Amino acid sequence: MFSEKKAKKTFTEGVNEQNKISQGTIIKGDIEAKGGFRIEGKLIGTLKTSGKVVVGKTGFLEGELICENADFEGKFDGTLQVNALLSLKASAQIEGEVNVGKLAIEPGADFNATCVMKGNVKNLKHEQAKEGKQKKQA
């Protein structure tokens, strides 16, 4: 009557899920996820995800963002690491440090940041570590 086979849930099931921080919501702390995010509220802390992050016009992130792709219409202040494409819409306001694979900026966006653009940011830390080892050996 009851099956011995139970569906085992894994942490990879939520990879395609979309998380949302609504306007008027303030979250302080660190978030680590597999799925994408849409942020219309305020996040103070660190967000790490292998998905895409979309920050709407009312969205604001302060701290650190590490993701695969990101679209900004809102504000960001901190350290931003986007492994593939960072797209800034005309209403975006970005300040801090930015490491990206590719960067697209619409006219009107405020981009007051130091920026390192590499083909793939995942390899950036590996290259920096390799350079550090070479300097120590010299």
Backbone hydrogen bonds, N-H to C=O, Kabsch-Sander energy under -0.5 kcal/mol:
donor,donor_aa,acceptor,acceptor_aa,energy
6,K,4,E,-0.6
9,K,7,A,-0.6
13,E,10,T,-1.3
15,V,12,T,-1.4
16,N,13,E,-0.6
17,E,14,G,-1.2
19,N,17,E,-0.5
19,N,36,G,-2.7
21,I,38,R,-2.6
22,S,20,K,-0.6
25,T,22,S,-2.0
27,I,42,K,-2.6
29,G,27,I,-0.5
29,G,44,I,-2.8
31,I,46,T,-3.4
33,A,48,K,-2.8
36,G,17,E,-1.4
37,F,52,K,-2.5
38,R,19,N,-2.3
39,I,54,V,-3.1
40,E,21,I,-3.5
40,E,38,R,-0.6
41,G,21,I,-1.4
42,K,25,T,-3.0
43,L,60,F,-2.5
44,I,27,I,-3.1
45,G,43,L,-0.6
45,G,62,E,-2.5
46,T,29,G,-0.5
47,L,64,E,-2.5
48,K,31,I,-2.6
49,T,66,I,-2.4
50,S,33,A,-0.8
51,G,35,G,-0.6
53,V,69,N,-2.2
54,V,37,F,-2.8
55,V,71,D,-2.9
56,G,39,I,-2.3
56,G,54,V,-0.6
59,G,56,G,-1.7
60,F,41,G,-2.2
61,L,75,K,-1.9
62,E,43,L,-2.7
63,G,77,D,-2.2
64,E,45,G,-2.3
65,L,79,T,-2.4
66,I,47,L,-2.8
67,C,81,Q,-2.4
68,E,51,G,-1.8
69,N,51,G,-0.9
70,A,85,L,-2.3
71,D,53,V,-2.4
72,F,87,S,-2.8
73,E,55,V,-2.6
74,G,55,V,-1.0
75,K,59,G,-2.5
76,F,93,Q,-2.4
77,D,61,L,-2.0
78,G,95,E,-2.0
79,T,63,G,-2.6
80,L,78,G,-0.5
80,L,97,E,-3.1
81,Q,65,L,-3.2
82,V,80,L,-0.5
82,V,99,N,-2.7
83,N,67,C,-2.5
83,N,81,Q,-0.5
84,A,68,E,-2.7
86,L,102,K,-2.3
87,S,70,A,-2.9
87,S,85,L,-0.5
88,L,86,L,-0.5
88,L,104,A,-3.3
89,K,72,F,-3.0
89,K,87,S,-0.6
92,A,89,K,-1.9
93,Q,74,G,-2.3
94,I,110,D,-2.9
95,E,76,F,-1.8
96,G,112,N,-1.3
97,E,78,G,-2.4
98,V,114,T,-2.9
99,N,80,L,-2.9
100,V,116,V,-2.5
101,G,82,V,-1.0
101,G,84,A,-0.9
102,K,84,A,-2.8
104,A,86,L,-2.7
106,E,88,L,-2.7
109,A,106,E,-1.8
110,D,92,A,-2.9
111,F,109,A,-0.6
112,N,94,I,-2.9
113,A,111,F,-0.7
114,T,96,G,-2.2
116,V,98,V,-2.6
118,K,100,V,-2.6
118,K,116,V,-0.6
121,V,83,N,-0.9
123,N,120,N,-1.2
124,L,121,V,-1.1
125,K,121,V,-0.8
126,H,122,K,-0.6
127,E,123,N,-2.6
128,Q,124,L,-2.5
129,A,125,K,-2.4
130,K,126,H,-2.1
131,E,127,E,-2.4
132,G,128,Q,-2.2
133,K,129,A,-1.9
134,Q,130,K,-2.0
135,K,131,E,-2.0
136,K,132,G,-1.8
137,Q,133,K,-1.8
138,A,134,Q,-1.2
